[in-house]
Amino acid sequence: METLVDNIAGYEYGANELATSPVTMEDLELLKQTITLDSDDQKFLRMAGDVLEPQTESIINMWRGVISSMPHLAFYFKNEAGKTDEQYKAKVKERFKQWIMDLCYKPYDQDWLNYQHEIGLRHMSAKKNKTDNANAAPFIPMRYVIAFTAVVNDSIKPFMAKNGHSLGVIEKMHKAWCKAVLLHVTLWTRAYGGNEW
Amino acid sequence: METLVDNIAGYEYGANELATSPVTMEDLELLKQTITLDSDDQKFLRMAGDVLEPQTESIINMWRGVISSMPHLAFYFKNEAGKTDEQYKAKVKERFKQWIMDLCYKPYDQDWLNYQHEIGLRHMSAKKNKTDNANAAPFIPMRYVIAFTAVVNDSIKPFMAKNGHSLGVIEKMHKAWCKAVLLHVTLWTRAYGGNEW
């Protein structure tokens, strides 16, 4: 996927300009333990990545379909007059596709940690819209960032079945996926959370 | 379970003293939509409740086993000297058992909503330890409240299989459970979250 990355506007994974995450590598290690995300899960995530790579466009289209069907979520792509910022939506889509790949393949190092914090900020008024010069709602409430993981987790399983893996392997890929999504979203809440995060 | 409820110390579900949740019934409805938690899920949750009711002690023991095995989580039952407050732990256990039943059976009404907010506060320095006069760490960080759902979700499935339901039905009970847990935890984060919750 490295060839794709250069073409994604606003995708600043590993960029020097990114702030260091306030979450330390030690905090991350304890979070991974809490989620029981281990090296076996990471093996199944890479396997899932191989199955999902040619399907990222379809996956995002499906999630976008859910968002479009719920006005209270579609709202966050719209300006005050209720008009969707299509350019913004298209740019976020490319990064969202890349996120699926990163979730499956990227090691949990400092660059990864910093980018998760950046993603959190980009959902908040601190940074939302700024990367893409978008004209849309100023922030996405934390509750929807957490709650939407239900859709992200439930709907991914059929896509994981496309390469003919056994049901047992698909189950393991899916369990690893759910843990990884939980880790990501937990880190994205760092920017929203107060002193007791 | 109504007979049990009277005997649970600090279980104030529906009590007049409870504050009204800052989350409205309309907010709740949109959250349920986002999580795609519907009446079918609630049917399977009740079915799960029937299977889980005689097992709540074993389930909490299993979760407590995971917590005990992770010093960074066991920490929250301990005082500054590193001594576990066993009385506190025992009282919370009874409420935790009841929580499993409430998750499966209770309707999503104002009483339910208010109690979820109370549970959030009881994880924070605002209210932790106060209900039980406990001598333990002042708050549980939000990140662990979210992250621990991985354990709560992964480990419940075998308990759901105890009454001989088909794999398809167990799968549906489990999916409903995961959605309900997500709804609860999202609401518990209300007290932690700032303006952009």
Chai-1 contact restraints between the chains, C-beta under 6 A:
chainA,res_idxA,chainB,res_idxB,connection_type,confidence,min_distance_angstrom,max_distance_angstrom,comment,restraint_id
A,L30,B,H72,contact,1.0,0.0,6.0,A-B,restraint_1
A,L31,B,A147,contact,1.0,0.0,6.0,A-B,restraint_2
A,Q33,B,M70,contact,1.0,0.0,6.0,A-B,restraint_3
A,T34,B,Y144,contact,1.0,0.0,6.0,A-B,restraint_4
A,T34,B,A147,contact,1.0,0.0,6.0,A-B,restraint_5
A,T34,B,F148,contact,1.0,0.0,6.0,A-B,restraint_6
A,I35,B,A147,contact,1.0,0.0,6.0,A-B,restraint_7
A,I35,B,A150,contact,1.0,0.0,6.0,A-B,restraint_8
A,T36,B,A150,contact,1.0,0.0,6.0,A-B,restraint_9
A,M70,B,Q33,contact,1.0,0.0,6.0,A-B,restraint_10
A,H72,B,L30,contact,1.0,0.0,6.0,A-B,restraint_11
A,M124,B,E196,contact,1.0,0.0,6.0,A-B,restraint_12
A,F139,B,E196,contact,1.0,0.0,6.0,A-B,restraint_13
A,P141,B,W197,contact,1.0,0.0,6.0,A-B,restraint_14
A,M142,B,G193,contact,1.0,0.0,6.0,A-B,restraint_15
A,M142,B,W197,contact,1.0,0.0,6.0,A-B,restraint_16
A,R143,B,T186,contact,1.0,0.0,6.0,A-B,restraint_17
A,R143,B,W197,contact,1.0,0.0,6.0,A-B,restraint_18
A,Y144,B,T34,contact,1.0,0.0,6.0,A-B,restraint_19
A,I146,B,T186,contact,1.0,0.0,6.0,A-B,restraint_20
A,A147,B,L31,contact,1.0,0.0,6.0,A-B,restraint_21
A,A147,B,T34,contact,1.0,0.0,6.0,A-B,restraint_22
A,A147,B,I35,contact,1.0,0.0,6.0,A-B,restraint_23
A,A147,B,T186,contact,1.0,0.0,6.0,A-B,restraint_24
A,F148,B,T34,contact,1.0,0.0,6.0,A-B,restraint_25
A,A150,B,I35,contact,1.0,0.0,6.0,A-B,restraint_26
A,A150,B,T36,contact,1.0,0.0,6.0,A-B,restraint_27
A,A150,B,K179,contact,1.0,0.0,6.0,A-B,restraint_28
A,A150,B,L182,contact,1.0,0.0,6.0,A-B,restraint_29
A,K179,B,A150,contact,1.0,0.0,6.0,A-B,restraint_30
A,L182,B,A150,contact,1.0,0.0,6.0,A-B,restraint_31
A,T186,B,R143,contact,1.0,0.0,6.0,A-B,restraint_32
A,T186,B,I146,contact,1.0,0.0,6.0,A-B,restraint_33
A,T186,B,A147,contact,1.0,0.0,6.0,A-B,restraint_34
A,Y192,B,G193,contact,1.0,0.0,6.0,A-B,restraint_35
A,Y192,B,E196,contact,1.0,0.0,6.0,A-B,restraint_36
A,G193,B,M142,contact,1.0,0.0,6.0,A-B,restraint_37
A,G193,B,Y192,contact,1.0,0.0,6.0,A-B,restraint_38
A,G194,B,G194,contact,1.0,0.0,6.0,A-B,restraint_39
A,E196,B,M124,contact,1.0,0.0,6.0,A-B,restraint_40
A,E196,B,F139,contact,1.0,0.0,6.0,A-B,restraint_41
A,E196,B,Y192,contact,1.0,0.0,6.0,A-B,restraint_42
A,W197,B,P141,contact,1.0,0.0,6.0,A-B,restraint_43
A,W197,B,M142,contact,1.0,0.0,6.0,A-B,restraint_44
A,W197,B,R143,contact,1.0,0.0,6.0,A-B,restraint_45
